[in-house]
Amino acid sequence: MGKETSSRQIILTMLKRNQEQTVADLAAELGVTEMAVRRHLQGLEKDGLIQARIERQAMGRPTNKYSLTKAGDECFPRNYGELSLGILQDLEKISGLEVVDQLFEQRRNRLEQQYGPEISGSFAERVAALARIQTENGYMVDYQELEDGSYEFKEYNCPIAKVAKEYPVACKCEHQLFQKLLGTEHVEQKTCIAKGKTSCCTYKLKERS
């Protein structure tokens, strides 16, 4: 990957994580001049991947804030495949919602069997392993330990967001999967991409008492 391509991808990733960024924010993260950032932004805007809005300040000049367009958001992994929304809707019409719920529960059981052997050790090691697995599956995970010993676990991309919006059982099964893999009932979802108005799915993970 060339430096030009790498910088463009970093900018897209920053906008995915933070929703909106100024030229100054992007320049500081990339370690380049604001002029260089503007050149990248012009290209991304021309390609229809980002958009700008003007935010007026109480004092000083207005500031441009950049965010992803729908096309820019679609640059990130989606993994619809077997979870095609259309197929699930057809299945619901033919066999009822209960069958769709059973399908997600079966998927949860399959993932538990698949990833269970990879997640072991201390609670911290389990959280790290789960973060790695979810990132490999396109969820763009960040996590950090909090002062109370729990963990804040953030997924900045949801490959099945459209499906989860229509069928909340998808989020319910992910919640249960985390509990099984981490060996704790203390898994609390704080925010959800599928429900809107947030840039990430946030969980609070705490070891079993």
C-alpha positions in Angstrom: 0.0 0.0 0.0 1.5 3.3 -1.0 1.7 6.3 1.3 -1.1 8.1 -0.6 -3.4 5.2 -0.3 -2.4 4.6 3.3 -3.2 8.2 4.3 -6.6 8.1 2.5 -7.5 4.9 4.4 -6.4 6.4 7.7 -8.6 9.4 7.1 -11.6 7.2 6.3 -10.9 5.1 9.4 -10.7 8.1 11.6 -14.0 9.4 10.3 -15.5 5.9 10.8 -14.4 5.9 14.5 -15.2 9.6 15.3 -18.0 10.4 12.9 -16.8 14.0 12.4 -13.3 15.5 12.3 -11.8 18.9 11.4 -8.7 19.4 9.2 -6.7 20.1 12.3 -7.8 16.9 14.0 -6.8 14.8 11.0 -3.5 16.6 10.5 -2.5 16.0 14.2 -3.3 12.2 13.9 -1.5 11.8 10.6 1.5 14.0 11.6 1.3 16.0 8.4 0.4 19.6 7.4 -3.1 20.8 7.1 -2.4 21.5 3.5 -1.6 17.9 2.9 -4.7 16.8 4.6 -6.9 19.1 2.5 -5.4 17.6 -0.6 -6.5 14.1 0.6 -9.9 15.4 1.6 -10.5 17.0 -1.8 -9.8 13.7 -3.5 -12.1 11.8 -1.1 -14.8 14.4 -1.5 -14.5 14.2 -5.3 -14.8 10.4 -5.1 -18.0 10.8 -3.1 -16.6 9.1 0.1 -16.8 12.1 2.4 -18.8 15.2 2.9 -18.3 18.5 4.7 -20.5 20.7 6.8 -19.8 24.2 8.1 -19.9 24.7 11.9 -20.1 28.3 13.0 -18.1 29.3 16.1 -19.1 31.8 18.8 -15.8 33.5 18.0 -13.5 33.2 15.0 -14.0 31.8 11.5 -16.4 28.9 10.8 -15.0 25.4 10.8 -15.4 22.7 8.2 -16.2 19.3 9.8 -15.9 16.1 7.6 -17.8 12.9 7.8 -18.3 9.7 5.7 -21.0 9.6 3.1 -23.1 6.4 2.7 -20.6 5.4 0.0 -17.7 6.0 2.3 -19.3 3.9 5.1 -19.8 1.1 2.6 -16.1 0.9 2.1 -15.8 -1.0 5.4 -16.6 -4.7 5.7 -20.2 -5.7 5.7 -20.3 -9.5 5.4 -23.9 -9.7 4.5 -23.6 -13.1 2.7 -25.6 -15.7 4.6 -27.2 -13.0 6.7 -28.8 -11.3 3.7 -31.7 -9.3 4.9 -33.9 -10.3 2.0 -33.4 -14.0 2.7 -34.3 -13.5 6.3 -37.4 -11.6 5.4 -38.5 -14.3 3.0 -37.8 -17.0 5.7 -40.0 -15.1 8.1 -42.8 -14.9 5.6 -42.6 -18.7 4.9 -41.9 -20.1 8.4 -42.5 -17.3 10.9 -40.3 -15.1 13.2 -39.6 -18.0 15.5 -37.6 -19.8 12.8 -35.5 -16.6 12.2 -34.8 -16.5 16.0 -33.8 -20.1 15.9 -31.5 -19.4 13.0 -29.6 -16.7 15.0 -29.4 -19.0 18.0 -27.9 -21.7 15.9 -25.4 -19.2 14.5 -24.5 -18.2 18.1 -23.9 -21.8 19.0 -21.8 -22.4 16.0 -19.6 -19.3 16.7 -19.3 -20.4 20.3 -18.0 -23.8 19.3 -15.7 -22.2 16.6 -14.1 -19.6 18.8 -14.4 -21.2 22.3 -11.0 -23.0 21.9 -9.3 -19.7 21.0 -10.5 -17.9 24.2 -8.9 -19.0 27.4 -6.7 -17.8 30.3 -7.4 -14.9 32.6 -10.3 -12.5 32.0 -7.9 -9.9 30.5 -6.6 -12.6 28.1 -10.1 -13.6 27.1 -11.1 -10.0 26.4 -8.0 -9.5 24.3 -8.7 -12.8 22.3 -12.3 -11.7 21.8 -11.2 -8.3 20.5 -8.8 -10.0 18.1 -11.5 -12.4 16.7 -14.1 -9.6 16.3 -11.6 -7.4 14.5 -10.7 -10.2 12.2 -14.4 -10.5 11.4 -14.6 -6.8 10.5 -15.9 -5.2 13.7 -12.9 -2.8 14.2 -12.5 -3.3 18.0 -10.9 -1.1 20.6 -11.0 -1.8 24.3 -9.5 -0.5 27.5 -9.5 -1.5 31.2 -11.4 0.9 33.5 -10.5 1.9 37.0 -13.0 -0.6 38.5 -11.4 -3.5 36.7 -14.1 -3.8 34.1 -13.4 -3.3 30.4 -14.9 -0.9 27.8 -15.2 -2.8 24.6 -16.0 -0.8 21.4 -16.9 -2.1 18.0 -16.6 0.7 15.4 -18.1 -1.3 12.5 -21.0 -3.7 12.5 -21.0 -6.0 9.4 -24.6 -7.0 10.1 -26.1 -3.6 11.1 -28.9 -3.6 8.5 -29.9 -7.1 9.6 -29.7 -6.2 13.3 -31.8 -3.1 12.8 -34.6 -5.3 11.4 -34.0 -8.3 13.7 -32.8 -7.3 17.2 -32.3 -10.9 18.0 -29.0 -10.6 16.2 -27.7 -8.2 19.0 -29.2 -10.4 21.7 -27.3 -13.4 20.4 -24.0 -11.5 20.2 -24.6 -10.4 23.8 -25.1 -14.0 24.8 -22.1 -15.1 22.8 -19.8 -12.7 24.6 -21.1 -14.0 27.9 -20.4 -17.6 27.0 -16.9 -16.9 25.5 -15.8 -14.7 28.4 -17.3 -16.9 31.1 -19.3 -14.1 32.8 -22.9 -12.9 33.0 -21.7 -9.3 33.4 -21.9 -8.1 29.8 -23.8 -4.8 29.4 -24.4 -3.1 26.0 -24.3 0.7 26.3 -24.7 1.8 22.7 -25.7 0.0 19.4 -24.9 1.0 15.8 -28.1 -0.7 14.6 -30.2 1.5 16.8 -28.6 4.6 15.3 -27.2 7.9 16.6 -23.8 6.4 17.6 -20.6 5.5 15.8 -19.9 2.3 17.7 -21.4 -0.6 19.7 -20.1 -0.2 23.2 -20.1 -3.0 25.9 -19.0 -3.0 29.5 -17.4 -6.3 30.3 -16.8 -7.4 33.9 -15.4 -10.6 35.3 -17.7 -12.9 37.2 -17.8 -12.0 40.9 
